[in-house]
Amino acid sequence: MLYLARMDVTFPESMSPETKADFVAQEKEYSGNLQREGKMVDIWRVVGEYANYSVYDVADHDELHAVLSGFPMYPYMKIKVTPLAKHPNSIK
Ligand SMILES: O=C(O)C[C@H]1C=CC(=O)O1
């Protein structure tokens, strides 16, 4: 099943730059692994915001929840998920 997720990240103002940098590095590794596994199909930055749109190809809602809640930044994210179905006009 395909899902579109929008993730907005907000760190507490009290978080140190070192801790933020550590989260960014952990996130990059986790995200890279998901992409290599084919579970994250794409990820795009929302221009001007600390947010992304990303597309997931996973078995079901439960697997998506496991993937999303595994992000190191998960406690600092607001996530909105939209399930995707094939559009009848798609030529792919
Ligand atoms: O930079 C971000 O958008 C936050 C984070 C969420 C997924 C990911 O790969 O990075």
PDB file of the backbone (N, CA, C, O) and the ligand in Angstrom, with CONECT records:
HET    LIG  A 101      10
ATOM      1  N   MET A   1       0.844  -1.188   0.000  1.00  0.00           N
ATOM      2  CA  MET A   1       0.000   0.000   0.000  1.00  0.00           C
ATOM      3  C   MET A   1       0.884   1.243   0.000  1.00  0.00           C
ATOM      4  O   MET A   1       1.965   1.271   0.588  1.00  0.00           O
ATOM      5  N   LEU A   2       0.376   2.276  -0.688  1.00  0.00           N
ATOM      6  CA  LEU A   2       1.132   3.528  -0.766  1.00  0.00           C
ATOM      7  C   LEU A   2       0.508   4.578   0.148  1.00  0.00           C
ATOM      8  O   LEU A   2      -0.713   4.687   0.255  1.00  0.00           O
ATOM      9  N   TYR A   3       1.360   5.331   0.792  1.00  0.00           N
ATOM     10  CA  TYR A   3       0.919   6.404   1.680  1.00  0.00           C
ATOM     11  C   TYR A   3       1.774   7.635   1.438  1.00  0.00           C
ATOM     12  O   TYR A   3       2.981   7.548   1.215  1.00  0.00           O
ATOM     13  N   LEU A   4       1.109   8.793   1.489  1.00  0.00           N
ATOM     14  CA  LEU A   4       1.812  10.075   1.493  1.00  0.00           C
ATOM     15  C   LEU A   4       1.800  10.595   2.925  1.00  0.00           C
ATOM     16  O   LEU A   4       0.755  10.623   3.574  1.00  0.00           O
ATOM     17  N   ALA A   5       2.959  11.001   3.411  1.00  0.00           N
ATOM     18  CA  ALA A   5       3.009  11.577   4.761  1.00  0.00           C
ATOM     19  C   ALA A   5       3.605  12.975   4.691  1.00  0.00           C
ATOM     20  O   ALA A   5       4.568  13.226   3.967  1.00  0.00           O
ATOM     21  N   ARG A   6       3.013  13.870   5.455  1.00  0.00           N
ATOM     22  CA  ARG A   6       3.656  15.162   5.676  1.00  0.00           C
ATOM     23  C   ARG A   6       4.151  15.160   7.109  1.00  0.00           C
ATOM     24  O   ARG A   6       3.397  14.885   8.042  1.00  0.00           O
ATOM     25  N   MET A   7       5.435  15.472   7.272  1.00  0.00           N
ATOM     26  CA  MET A   7       6.034  15.501   8.611  1.00  0.00           C
ATOM     27  C   MET A   7       6.519  16.910   8.901  1.00  0.00           C
ATOM     28  O   MET A   7       7.284  17.487   8.128  1.00  0.00           O
ATOM     29  N   ASP A   8       6.074  17.452  10.007  1.00  0.00           N
ATOM     30  CA  ASP A   8       6.551  18.758  10.480  1.00  0.00           C
ATOM     31  C   ASP A   8       7.346  18.522  11.755  1.00  0.00           C
ATOM     32  O   ASP A   8       6.870  17.881  12.691  1.00  0.00           O
ATOM     33  N   VAL A   9       8.552  19.044  11.775  1.00  0.00           N
ATOM     34  CA  VAL A   9       9.433  18.812  12.920  1.00  0.00           C
ATOM     35  C   VAL A   9       9.574  20.107  13.722  1.00  0.00           C
ATOM     36  O   VAL A   9       9.869  21.169  13.175  1.00  0.00           O
ATOM     37  N   THR A  10       9.353  19.985  15.035  1.00  0.00           N
ATOM     38  CA  THR A  10       9.566  21.127  15.940  1.00  0.00           C
ATOM     39  C   THR A  10      10.373  20.642  17.131  1.00  0.00           C
ATOM     40  O   THR A  10       9.906  19.829  17.930  1.00  0.00           O
ATOM     41  N   PHE A  11      11.586  21.150  17.236  1.00  0.00           N
ATOM     42  CA  PHE A  11      12.414  20.819  18.399  1.00  0.00           C
ATOM     43  C   PHE A  11      12.144  21.833  19.513  1.00  0.00           C
ATOM     44  O   PHE A  11      11.823  22.991  19.247  1.00  0.00           O
ATOM     45  N   PRO A  12      12.277  21.382  20.763  1.00  0.00           N
ATOM     46  CA  PRO A  12      12.142  22.341  21.860  1.00  0.00           C
ATOM     47  C   PRO A  12      13.246  23.400  21.767  1.00  0.00           C
ATOM     48  O   PRO A  12      14.373  23.106  21.367  1.00  0.00           O
ATOM     49  N   GLU A  13      12.904  24.629  22.142  1.00  0.00           N
ATOM     50  CA  GLU A  13      13.905  25.708  22.067  1.00  0.00           C
ATOM     51  C   GLU A  13      15.106  25.409  22.939  1.00  0.00           C
ATOM     52  O   GLU A  13      16.210  25.884  22.674  1.00  0.00           O
ATOM     53  N   SER A  14      14.887  24.613  23.993  1.00  0.00           N
ATOM     54  CA  SER A  14      15.972  24.315  24.939  1.00  0.00           C
ATOM     55  C   SER A  14      16.957  23.270  24.398  1.00  0.00           C
ATOM     56  O   SER A  14      17.996  23.036  25.016  1.00  0.00           O
ATOM     57  N   MET A  15      16.654  22.644  23.264  1.00  0.00           N
ATOM     58  CA  MET A  15      17.538  21.580  22.768  1.00  0.00           C
ATOM     59  C   MET A  15      18.849  22.181  22.256  1.00  0.00           C
ATOM     60  O   MET A  15      18.847  23.177  21.533  1.00  0.00           O
ATOM     61  N   SER A  16      19.964  21.560  22.640  1.00  0.00           N
ATOM     62  CA  SER A  16      21.277  22.105  22.251  1.00  0.00           C
ATOM     63  C   SER A  16      21.543  21.820  20.769  1.00  0.00           C
ATOM     64  O   SER A  16      20.993  20.871  20.211  1.00  0.00           O
ATOM     65  N   PRO A  17      22.384  22.641  20.135  1.00  0.00           N
ATOM     66  CA  PRO A  17      22.764  22.402  18.743  1.00  0.00           C
ATOM     67  C   PRO A  17      23.395  21.024  18.547  1.00  0.00           C
ATOM     68  O   PRO A  17      23.209  20.403  17.500  1.00  0.00           O
ATOM     69  N   GLU A  18      24.140  20.539  19.547  1.00  0.00           N
ATOM     70  CA  GLU A  18      24.783  19.219  19.448  1.00  0.00           C
ATOM     71  C   GLU A  18      23.732  18.110  19.407  1.00  0.00           C
ATOM     72  O   GLU A  18      23.830  17.174  18.613  1.00  0.00           O
ATOM     73  N   THR A  19      22.726  18.231  20.275  1.00  0.00           N
ATOM     74  CA  THR A  19      21.654  17.227  20.294  1.00  0.00           C
ATOM     75  C   THR A  19      20.887  17.248  18.978  1.00  0.00           C
ATOM     76  O   THR A  19      20.551  16.198  18.430  1.00  0.00           O
ATOM     77  N   LYS A  20      20.609  18.465  18.468  1.00  0.00           N
ATOM     78  CA  LYS A  20      19.916  18.574  17.171  1.00  0.00           C
ATOM     79  C   LYS A  20      20.734  17.898  16.077  1.00  0.00           C
ATOM     80  O   LYS A  20      20.199  17.143  15.265  1.00  0.00           O
ATOM     81  N   ALA A  21      22.039  18.176  16.064  1.00  0.00           N
ATOM     82  CA  ALA A  21      22.910  17.596  15.023  1.00  0.00           C
ATOM     83  C   ALA A  21      22.904  16.069  15.123  1.00  0.00           C
ATOM     84  O   ALA A  21      22.953  15.377  14.106  1.00  0.00           O
ATOM     85  N   ASP A  22      22.845  15.551  16.342  1.00  0.00           N
ATOM     86  CA  ASP A  22      22.804  14.106  16.540  1.00  0.00           C
ATOM     87  C   ASP A  22      21.494  13.528  15.981  1.00  0.00           C
ATOM     88  O   ASP A  22      21.504  12.488  15.323  1.00  0.00           O
ATOM     89  N   PHE A  23      20.378  14.200  16.244  1.00  0.00           N
ATOM     90  CA  PHE A  23      19.090  13.760  15.685  1.00  0.00           C
ATOM     91  C   PHE A  23      19.142  13.773  14.151  1.00  0.00           C
ATOM     92  O   PHE A  23      18.666  12.843  13.501  1.00  0.00           O
ATOM     93  N   VAL A  24      19.722  14.830  13.583  1.00  0.00           N
ATOM     94  CA  VAL A  24      19.783  14.947  12.118  1.00  0.00           C
ATOM     95  C   VAL A  24      20.593  13.777  11.538  1.00  0.00           C
ATOM     96  O   VAL A  24      20.206  13.201  10.522  1.00  0.00           O
ATOM     97  N   ALA A  25      21.705  13.429  12.176  1.00  0.00           N
ATOM     98  CA  ALA A  25      22.544  12.318  11.696  1.00  0.00           C
ATOM     99  C   ALA A  25      21.806  10.987  11.821  1.00  0.00           C
ATOM    100  O   ALA A  25      21.835  10.167  10.904  1.00  0.00           O
ATOM    101  N   GLN A  26      21.142  10.774  12.966  1.00  0.00           N
ATOM    102  CA  GLN A  26      20.387   9.514  13.164  1.00  0.00           C
ATOM    103  C   GLN A  26      19.251   9.388  12.148  1.00  0.00           C
ATOM    104  O   GLN A  26      18.976   8.311  11.619  1.00  0.00           O
ATOM    105  N   GLU A  27      18.603  10.530  11.897  1.00  0.00           N
ATOM    106  CA  GLU A  27      17.478  10.551  10.971  1.00  0.00           C
ATOM    107  C   GLU A  27      17.944  10.210   9.560  1.00  0.00           C
ATOM    108  O   GLU A  27      17.279   9.475   8.829  1.00  0.00           O
ATOM    109  N   LYS A  28      19.107  10.761   9.190  1.00  0.00           N
ATOM    110  CA  LYS A  28      19.643  10.518   7.848  1.00  0.00           C
ATOM    111  C   LYS A  28      19.916   9.024   7.652  1.00  0.00           C
ATOM    112  O   LYS A  28      19.633   8.472   6.589  1.00  0.00           O
ATOM    113  N   GLU A  29      20.459   8.384   8.665  1.00  0.00           N
ATOM    114  CA  GLU A  29      20.763   6.950   8.573  1.00  0.00           C
ATOM    115  C   GLU A  29      19.462   6.126   8.471  1.00  0.00           C
ATOM    116  O   GLU A  29      19.342   5.238   7.627  1.00  0.00           O
ATOM    117  N   TYR A  30      18.499   6.441   9.345  1.00  0.00           N
ATOM    118  CA  TYR A  30      17.224   5.699   9.351  1.00  0.00           C
ATOM    119  C   TYR A  30      16.496   5.870   8.020  1.00  0.00           C
ATOM    120  O   TYR A  30      15.982   4.911   7.443  1.00  0.00           O
ATOM    121  N   SER A  31      16.467   7.119   7.549  1.00  0.00           N
ATOM    122  CA  SER A  31      15.782   7.433   6.294  1.00  0.00           C
ATOM    123  C   SER A  31      16.475   6.748   5.107  1.00  0.00           C
ATOM    124  O   SER A  31      15.811   6.221   4.214  1.00  0.00           O
ATOM    125  N   GLY A  32      17.802   6.761   5.105  1.00  0.00           N
ATOM    126  CA  GLY A  32      18.558   6.103   4.038  1.00  0.00           C
ATOM    127  C   GLY A  32      18.274   4.609   3.998  1.00  0.00           C
ATOM    128  O   GLY A  32      18.115   4.026   2.926  1.00  0.00           O
ATOM    129  N   ASN A  33      18.210   3.996   5.176  1.00  0.00           N
ATOM    130  CA  ASN A  33      17.919   2.553   5.229  1.00  0.00           C
ATOM    131  C   ASN A  33      16.523   2.260   4.671  1.00  0.00           C
ATOM    132  O   ASN A  33      16.340   1.304   3.917  1.00  0.00           O
ATOM    133  N   LEU A  34      15.539   3.091   5.047  1.00  0.00           N
ATOM    134  CA  LEU A  34      14.170   2.892   4.520  1.00  0.00           C
ATOM    135  C   LEU A  34      14.150   3.014   3.005  1.00  0.00           C
ATOM    136  O   LEU A  34      13.441   2.268   2.330  1.00  0.00           O
ATOM    137  N   GLN A  35      14.932   3.962   2.460  1.00  0.00           N
ATOM    138  CA  GLN A  35      14.970   4.148   1.005  1.00  0.00           C
ATOM    139  C   GLN A  35      15.648   2.956   0.330  1.00  0.00           C
ATOM    140  O   GLN A  35      15.183   2.478  -0.704  1.00  0.00           O
ATOM    141  N   ARG A  36      16.738   2.483   0.913  1.00  0.00           N
ATOM    142  CA  ARG A  36      17.423   1.302   0.336  1.00  0.00           C
ATOM    143  C   ARG A  36      16.521   0.069   0.384  1.00  0.00           C
ATOM    144  O   ARG A  36      16.564  -0.767  -0.520  1.00  0.00           O
ATOM    145  N   GLU A  37      15.706  -0.047   1.433  1.00  0.00           N
ATOM    146  CA  GLU A  37      14.769  -1.182   1.546  1.00  0.00           C
ATOM    147  C   GLU A  37      13.549  -1.033   0.640  1.00  0.00           C
ATOM    148  O   GLU A  37      12.772  -1.975   0.482  1.00  0.00           O
ATOM    149  N   GLY A  38      13.380   0.152   0.043  1.00  0.00           N
ATOM    150  CA  GLY A  38      12.233   0.404  -0.836  1.00  0.00           C
ATOM    151  C   GLY A  38      10.959   0.761  -0.083  1.00  0.00           C
ATOM    152  O   GLY A  38       9.887   0.849  -0.681  1.00  0.00           O
ATOM    153  N   LYS A  39      11.071   0.969   1.235  1.00  0.00           N
ATOM    154  CA  LYS A  39       9.866   1.304   2.012  1.00  0.00           C
ATOM    155  C   LYS A  39       9.549   2.794   1.935  1.00  0.00           C
ATOM    156  O   LYS A  39       8.386   3.197   1.958  1.00  0.00           O
ATOM    157  N   MET A  40      10.599   3.601   1.844  1.00  0.00           N
ATOM    158  CA  MET A  40      10.379   5.023   1.561  1.00  0.00           C
ATOM    159  C   MET A  40      10.711   5.218   0.085  1.00  0.00           C
ATOM    160  O   MET A  40      11.854   5.052  -0.341  1.00  0.00           O
ATOM    161  N   VAL A  41       9.675   5.575  -0.688  1.00  0.00           N
ATOM    162  CA  VAL A  41       9.825   5.675  -2.144  1.00  0.00           C
ATOM    163  C   VAL A  41      10.422   7.024  -2.528  1.00  0.00           C
ATOM    164  O   VAL A  41      11.181   7.123  -3.493  1.00  0.00           O
ATOM    165  N   ASP A  42      10.076   8.066  -1.767  1.00  0.00           N
ATOM    166  CA  ASP A  42      10.535   9.403  -2.124  1.00  0.00           C
ATOM    167  C   ASP A  42      10.436  10.303  -0.908  1.00  0.00           C
ATOM    168  O   ASP A  42       9.662  10.038   0.012  1.00  0.00           O
ATOM    169  N   ILE A  43      11.228  11.374  -0.907  1.00  0.00           N
ATOM    170  CA  ILE A  43      11.107  12.381   0.157  1.00  0.00           C
ATOM    171  C   ILE A  43      11.494  13.730  -0.420  1.00  0.00           C
ATOM    172  O   ILE A  43      12.503  13.874  -1.110  1.00  0.00           O
ATOM    173  N   TRP A  44      10.661  14.714  -0.115  1.00  0.00           N
ATOM    174  CA  TRP A  44      10.868  16.077  -0.628  1.00  0.00           C
ATOM    175  C   TRP A  44      10.746  17.073   0.511  1.00  0.00           C
ATOM    176  O   TRP A  44       9.875  16.934   1.370  1.00  0.00           O
ATOM    177  N   ARG A  45      11.601  18.061   0.522  1.00  0.00           N
ATOM    178  CA  ARG A  45      11.519  19.154   1.491  1.00  0.00           C
ATOM    179  C   ARG A  45      10.396  20.091   1.100  1.00  0.00           C
ATOM    180  O   ARG A  45      10.212  20.388  -0.081  1.00  0.00           O
ATOM    181  N   VAL A  46       9.641  20.562   2.086  1.00  0.00           N
ATOM    182  CA  VAL A  46       8.671  21.640   1.857  1.00  0.00           C
ATOM    183  C   VAL A  46       9.462  22.939   1.906  1.00  0.00           C
ATOM    184  O   VAL A  46      10.088  23.259   2.916  1.00  0.00           O
ATOM    185  N   VAL A  47       9.426  23.674   0.820  1.00  0.00           N
ATOM    186  CA  VAL A  47      10.278  24.871   0.718  1.00  0.00           C
ATOM    187  C   VAL A  47       9.973  25.857   1.846  1.00  0.00           C
ATOM    188  O   VAL A  47       8.825  26.244   2.067  1.00  0.00           O
ATOM    189  N   GLY A  48      11.022  26.245   2.542  1.00  0.00           N
ATOM    190  CA  GLY A  48      10.887  27.264   3.575  1.00  0.00           C
ATOM    191  C   GLY A  48      10.396  26.757   4.913  1.00  0.00           C
ATOM    192  O   GLY A  48      10.185  27.554   5.827  1.00  0.00           O
ATOM    193  N   GLU A  49      10.205  25.439   5.058  1.00  0.00           N
ATOM    194  CA  GLU A  49       9.703  24.901   6.331  1.00  0.00           C
ATOM    195  C   GLU A  49      10.554  23.697   6.760  1.00  0.00           C
ATOM    196  O   GLU A  49      11.165  23.030   5.925  1.00  0.00           O
ATOM    197  N   TYR A  50      10.584  23.434   8.055  1.00  0.00           N
ATOM    198  CA  TYR A  50      11.242  22.208   8.513  1.00  0.00           C
ATOM    199  C   TYR A  50      10.190  21.104   8.446  1.00  0.00           C
ATOM    200  O   TYR A  50       9.664  20.643   9.459  1.00  0.00           O
ATOM    201  N   ALA A  51       9.911  20.707   7.218  1.00  0.00           N
ATOM    202  CA  ALA A  51       8.842  19.736   6.959  1.00  0.00           C
ATOM    203  C   ALA A  51       9.173  19.001   5.670  1.00  0.00           C
ATOM    204  O   ALA A  51       9.929  19.491   4.831  1.00  0.00           O
ATOM    205  N   ASN A  52       8.593  17.818   5.531  1.00  0.00           N
ATOM    206  CA  ASN A  52       8.790  17.074   4.286  1.00  0.00           C
ATOM    207  C   ASN A  52       7.492  16.395   3.887  1.00  0.00           C
ATOM    208  O   ASN A  52       6.600  16.177   4.706  1.00  0.00           O
ATOM    209  N   TYR A  53       7.412  16.065   2.600  1.00  0.00           N
ATOM    210  CA  TYR A  53       6.429  15.120   2.103  1.00  0.00           C
ATOM    211  C   TYR A  53       7.199  13.870   1.717  1.00  0.00           C
ATOM    212  O   TYR A  53       8.195  13.958   0.999  1.00  0.00           O
ATOM    213  N   SER A  54       6.758  12.716   2.176  1.00  0.00           N
ATOM    214  CA  SER A  54       7.434  11.474   1.833  1.00  0.00           C
ATOM    215  C   SER A  54       6.392  10.413   1.499  1.00  0.00           C
ATOM    216  O   SER A  54       5.279  10.415   2.026  1.00  0.00           O
ATOM    217  N   VAL A  55       6.787   9.508   0.609  1.00  0.00           N
ATOM    218  CA  VAL A  55       5.883   8.459   0.128  1.00  0.00           C
ATOM    219  C   VAL A  55       6.425   7.110   0.593  1.00  0.00           C
ATOM    220  O   VAL A  55       7.617   6.831   0.458  1.00  0.00           O
ATOM    221  N   TYR A  56       5.540   6.276   1.140  1.00  0.00           N
ATOM    222  CA  TYR A  56       5.911   4.971   1.687  1.00  0.00           C
ATOM    223  C   TYR A  56       5.193   3.859   0.947  1.00  0.00           C
ATOM    224  O   TYR A  56       4.014   3.973   0.610  1.00  0.00           O
ATOM    225  N   ASP A  57       5.916   2.794   0.702  1.00  0.00           N
ATOM    226  CA  ASP A  57       5.331   1.598   0.089  1.00  0.00           C
ATOM    227  C   ASP A  57       5.513   0.458   1.093  1.00  0.00           C
ATOM    228  O   ASP A  57       6.570  -0.168   1.166  1.00  0.00           O
ATOM    229  N   VAL A  58       4.451   0.209   1.864  1.00  0.00           N
ATOM    230  CA  VAL A  58       4.512  -0.787   2.949  1.00  0.00           C
ATOM    231  C   VAL A  58       3.280  -1.685   2.885  1.00  0.00           C
ATOM    232  O   VAL A  58       2.340  -1.412   2.139  1.00  0.00           O
ATOM    233  N   ALA A  59       3.295  -2.749   3.667  1.00  0.00           N
ATOM    234  CA  ALA A  59       2.228  -3.763   3.573  1.00  0.00           C
ATOM    235  C   ALA A  59       0.869  -3.227   4.020  1.00  0.00           C
ATOM    236  O   ALA A  59      -0.148  -3.483   3.374  1.00  0.00           O
ATOM    237  N   ASP A  60       0.856  -2.487   5.122  1.00  0.00           N
ATOM    238  CA  ASP A  60      -0.427  -2.084   5.702  1.00  0.00           C
ATOM    239  C   ASP A  60      -0.231  -0.948   6.712  1.00  0.00           C
ATOM    240  O   ASP A  60       0.883  -0.474   6.932  1.00  0.00           O
ATOM    241  N   HIS A  61      -1.352  -0.525   7.321  1.00  0.00           N
ATOM    242  CA  HIS A  61      -1.307   0.580   8.289  1.00  0.00           C
ATOM    243  C   HIS A  61      -0.339   0.268   9.432  1.00  0.00           C
ATOM    244  O   HIS A  61       0.385   1.145   9.904  1.00  0.00           O
ATOM    245  N   ASP A  62      -0.339  -0.996   9.869  1.00  0.00           N
ATOM    246  CA  ASP A  62       0.504  -1.353  11.016  1.00  0.00           C
ATOM    247  C   ASP A  62       1.982  -1.189  10.686  1.00  0.00           C
ATOM    248  O   ASP A  62       2.757  -0.689  11.502  1.00  0.00           O
ATOM    249  N   GLU A  63       2.371  -1.619   9.470  1.00  0.00           N
ATOM    250  CA  GLU A  63       3.785  -1.456   9.105  1.00  0.00           C
ATOM    251  C   GLU A  63       4.130   0.025   8.972  1.00  0.00           C
ATOM    252  O   GLU A  63       5.210   0.456   9.378  1.00  0.00           O
ATOM    253  N   LEU A  64       3.202   0.804   8.399  1.00  0.00           N
ATOM    254  CA  LEU A  64       3.482   2.244   8.286  1.00  0.00           C
ATOM    255  C   LEU A  64       3.673   2.854   9.673  1.00  0.00           C
ATOM    256  O   LEU A  64       4.585   3.652   9.887  1.00  0.00           O
ATOM    257  N   HIS A  65       2.810   2.474  10.609  1.00  0.00           N
ATOM    258  CA  HIS A  65       2.948   3.033  11.960  1.00  0.00           C
ATOM    259  C   HIS A  65       4.304   2.661  12.565  1.00  0.00           C
ATOM    260  O   HIS A  65       4.948   3.482  13.217  1.00  0.00           O
ATOM    261  N   ALA A  66       4.726   1.421  12.340  1.00  0.00           N
ATOM    262  CA  ALA A  66       6.033   0.996  12.870  1.00  0.00           C
ATOM    263  C   ALA A  66       7.161   1.809  12.232  1.00  0.00           C
ATOM    264  O   ALA A  66       8.095   2.234  12.912  1.00  0.00           O
ATOM    265  N   VAL A  67       7.063   2.017  10.922  1.00  0.00           N
ATOM    266  CA  VAL A  67       8.096   2.797  10.217  1.00  0.00           C
ATOM    267  C   VAL A  67       8.133   4.233  10.750  1.00  0.00           C
ATOM    268  O   VAL A  67       9.195   4.762  11.079  1.00  0.00           O
ATOM    269  N   LEU A  68       6.947   4.850  10.826  1.00  0.00           N
ATOM    270  CA  LEU A  68       6.912   6.262  11.239  1.00  0.00           C
ATOM    271  C   LEU A  68       7.348   6.436  12.694  1.00  0.00           C
ATOM    272  O   LEU A  68       8.081   7.368  13.025  1.00  0.00           O
ATOM    273  N   SER A  69       6.892   5.534  13.549  1.00  0.00           N
ATOM    274  CA  SER A  69       7.240   5.703  14.968  1.00  0.00           C
ATOM    275  C   SER A  69       8.685   5.321  15.251  1.00  0.00           C
ATOM    276  O   SER A  69       9.193   5.556  16.347  1.00  0.00           O
ATOM    277  N   GLY A  70       9.355   4.723  14.245  1.00  0.00           N
ATOM    278  CA  GLY A  70      10.781   4.396  14.402  1.00  0.00           C
ATOM    279  C   GLY A  70      11.707   5.555  14.078  1.00  0.00           C
ATOM    280  O   GLY A  70      12.905   5.480  14.351  1.00  0.00           O
ATOM    281  N   PHE A  71      11.172   6.634  13.497  1.00  0.00           N
ATOM    282  CA  PHE A  71      12.041   7.785  13.205  1.00  0.00           C
ATOM    283  C   PHE A  71      12.599   8.348  14.512  1.00  0.00           C
ATOM    284  O   PHE A  71      11.848   8.573  15.461  1.00  0.00           O
ATOM    285  N   PRO A  72      13.905   8.574  14.564  1.00  0.00           N
ATOM    286  CA  PRO A  72      14.479   9.142  15.792  1.00  0.00           C
ATOM    287  C   PRO A  72      13.814  10.452  16.213  1.00  0.00           C
ATOM    288  O   PRO A  72      13.704  10.735  17.406  1.00  0.00           O
ATOM    289  N   MET A  73      13.362  11.265  15.222  1.00  0.00           N
ATOM    290  CA  MET A  73      12.729  12.553  15.549  1.00  0.00           C
ATOM    291  C   MET A  73      11.237  12.413  15.838  1.00  0.00           C
ATOM    292  O   MET A  73      10.553  13.414  16.051  1.00  0.00           O
ATOM    293  N   TYR A  74      10.724  11.183  15.847  1.00  0.00           N
ATOM    294  CA  TYR A  74       9.272  10.958  15.987  1.00  0.00           C
ATOM    295  C   TYR A  74       8.644  11.755  17.138  1.00  0.00           C
ATOM    296  O   TYR A  74       7.566  12.325  16.969  1.00  0.00           O
ATOM    297  N   PRO A  75       9.305  11.803  18.314  1.00  0.00           N
ATOM    298  CA  PRO A  75       8.673  12.556  19.415  1.00  0.00           C
ATOM    299  C   PRO A  75       8.505  14.045  19.107  1.00  0.00           C
ATOM    300  O   PRO A  75       7.733  14.736  19.772  1.00  0.00           O
ATOM    301  N   TYR A  76       9.232  14.537  18.095  1.00  0.00           N
ATOM    302  CA  TYR A  76       9.182  15.971  17.783  1.00  0.00           C
ATOM    303  C   TYR A  76       8.449  16.247  16.471  1.00  0.00           C
ATOM    304  O   TYR A  76       8.503  17.355  15.936  1.00  0.00           O
ATOM    305  N   MET A  77       7.759  15.215  15.957  1.00  0.00           N
ATOM    306  CA  MET A  77       7.090  15.362  14.659  1.00  0.00           C
ATOM    307  C   MET A  77       5.584  15.434  14.822  1.00  0.00           C
ATOM    308  O   MET A  77       5.002  14.809  15.708  1.00  0.00           O
ATOM    309  N   LYS A  78       4.960  16.228  13.930  1.00  0.00           N
ATOM    310  CA  LYS A  78       3.518  16.101  13.674  1.00  0.00           C
ATOM    311  C   LYS A  78       3.411  15.456  12.310  1.00  0.00           C
ATOM    312  O   LYS A  78       3.993  15.952  11.345  1.00  0.00           O
ATOM    313  N   ILE A  79       2.676  14.354  12.208  1.00  0.00           N
ATOM    314  CA  ILE A  79       2.613  13.608  10.949  1.00  0.00           C
ATOM    315  C   ILE A  79       1.166  13.522  10.488  1.00  0.00           C
ATOM    316  O   ILE A  79       0.269  13.183  11.260  1.00  0.00           O
ATOM    317  N   LYS A  80       0.960  13.834   9.218  1.00  0.00           N
ATOM    318  CA  LYS A  80      -0.368  13.668   8.624  1.00  0.00           C
ATOM    319  C   LYS A  80      -0.231  12.671   7.482  1.00  0.00           C
ATOM    320  O   LYS A  80       0.573  12.866   6.571  1.00  0.00           O
ATOM    321  N   VAL A  81      -1.014  11.607   7.536  1.00  0.00           N
ATOM    322  CA  VAL A  81      -0.891  10.520   6.554  1.00  0.00           C
ATOM    323  C   VAL A  81      -2.114  10.509   5.631  1.00  0.00           C
ATOM    324  O   VAL A  81      -3.253  10.649   6.077  1.00  0.00           O
ATOM    325  N   THR A  82      -1.849  10.339   4.349  1.00  0.00           N
ATOM    326  CA  THR A  82      -2.918  10.189   3.347  1.00  0.00           C
ATOM    327  C   THR A  82      -2.692   8.885   2.589  1.00  0.00           C
ATOM    328  O   THR A  82      -1.679   8.751   1.901  1.00  0.00           O
ATOM    329  N   PRO A  83      -3.607   7.919   2.695  1.00  0.00           N
ATOM    330  CA  PRO A  83      -3.474   6.695   1.890  1.00  0.00           C
ATOM    331  C   PRO A  83      -3.704   7.034   0.414  1.00  0.00           C
ATOM    332  O   PRO A  83      -4.558   7.857   0.085  1.00  0.00           O
ATOM    333  N   LEU A  84      -2.940   6.397  -0.461  1.00  0.00           N
ATOM    334  CA  LEU A  84      -3.033   6.681  -1.898  1.00  0.00           C
ATOM    335  C   LEU A  84      -3.576   5.466  -2.647  1.00  0.00           C
ATOM    336  O   LEU A  84      -3.189   4.328  -2.381  1.00  0.00           O
ATOM    337  N   ALA A  85      -4.475   5.733  -3.581  1.00  0.00           N
ATOM    338  CA  ALA A  85      -4.973   4.691  -4.487  1.00  0.00           C
ATOM    339  C   ALA A  85      -4.577   5.091  -5.902  1.00  0.00           C
ATOM    340  O   ALA A  85      -4.299   6.259  -6.174  1.00  0.00           O
ATOM    341  N   LYS A  86      -4.554   4.125  -6.785  1.00  0.00           N
ATOM    342  CA  LYS A  86      -4.159   4.396  -8.169  1.00  0.00           C
ATOM    343  C   LYS A  86      -5.188   5.314  -8.827  1.00  0.00           C
ATOM    344  O   LYS A  86      -6.393   5.099  -8.700  1.00  0.00           O
ATOM    345  N   HIS A  87      -4.706   6.330  -9.524  1.00  0.00           N
ATOM    346  CA  HIS A  87      -5.614   7.226 -10.243  1.00  0.00           C
ATOM    347  C   HIS A  87      -5.967   6.574 -11.581  1.00  0.00           C
ATOM    348  O   HIS A  87      -5.081   6.069 -12.269  1.00  0.00           O
ATOM    349  N   PRO A  88      -7.243   6.576 -11.956  1.00  0.00           N
ATOM    350  CA  PRO A  88      -7.640   5.900 -13.200  1.00  0.00           C
ATOM    351  C   PRO A  88      -6.999   6.497 -14.455  1.00  0.00           C
ATOM    352  O   PRO A  88      -6.940   5.842 -15.496  1.00  0.00           O
ATOM    353  N   ASN A  89      -6.522   7.736 -14.355  1.00  0.00           N
ATOM    354  CA  ASN A  89      -5.908   8.370 -15.530  1.00  0.00           C
ATOM    355  C   ASN A  89      -4.398   8.191 -15.593  1.00  0.00           C
ATOM    356  O   ASN A  89      -3.751   8.647 -16.536  1.00  0.00           O
ATOM    357  N   SER A  90      -3.835   7.519 -14.576  1.00  0.00           N
ATOM    358  CA  SER A  90      -2.384   7.313 -14.587  1.00  0.00           C
ATOM    359  C   SER A  90      -1.997   6.369 -15.725  1.00  0.00           C
ATOM    360  O   SER A  90      -2.656   5.353 -15.946  1.00  0.00           O
ATOM    361  N   ILE A  91      -0.927   6.708 -16.442  1.00  0.00           N
ATOM    362  CA  ILE A  91      -0.475   5.816 -17.527  1.00  0.00           C
ATOM    363  C   ILE A  91       0.682   4.943 -17.068  1.00  0.00           C
ATOM    364  O   ILE A  91       1.247   4.207 -17.877  1.00  0.00           O
ATOM    365  N   LYS A  92       1.056   5.005 -15.773  1.00  0.00           N
ATOM    366  CA  LYS A  92       2.142   4.153 -15.270  1.00  0.00           C
ATOM    367  C   LYS A  92       1.610   2.778 -14.890  1.00  0.00           C
ATOM    368  O   LYS A  92       2.374   1.921 -14.446  1.00  0.00           O
TER     369      LYS A  92
HETATM  370  O1  LIG A 101      14.439  16.618   7.698  1.00  0.00           O
HETATM  371  C1  LIG A 101      13.276  16.205   7.894  1.00  0.00           C
HETATM  372  O2  LIG A 101      12.336  16.457   7.143  1.00  0.00           O
HETATM  373  C2  LIG A 101      13.025  15.352   9.115  1.00  0.00           C
HETATM  374  C3  LIG A 101      13.213  13.939   8.886  1.00  0.00           C
HETATM  375  C4  LIG A 101      12.051  13.139   8.561  1.00  0.00           C
HETATM  376  C5  LIG A 101      12.404  12.196   7.691  1.00  0.00           C
HETATM  377  C6  LIG A 101      13.733  12.421   7.331  1.00  0.00           C
HETATM  378  O3  LIG A 101      14.421  11.772   6.558  1.00  0.00           O
HETATM  379  O4  LIG A 101      14.195  13.539   7.948  1.00  0.00           O
CONECT  370  371
CONECT  371  370  372  373
CONECT  372  371
CONECT  373  371  374
CONECT  374  373  375  379
CONECT  375  374  376
CONECT  376  375  377
CONECT  377  376  378  379
CONECT  378  377
CONECT  379  374  377
END
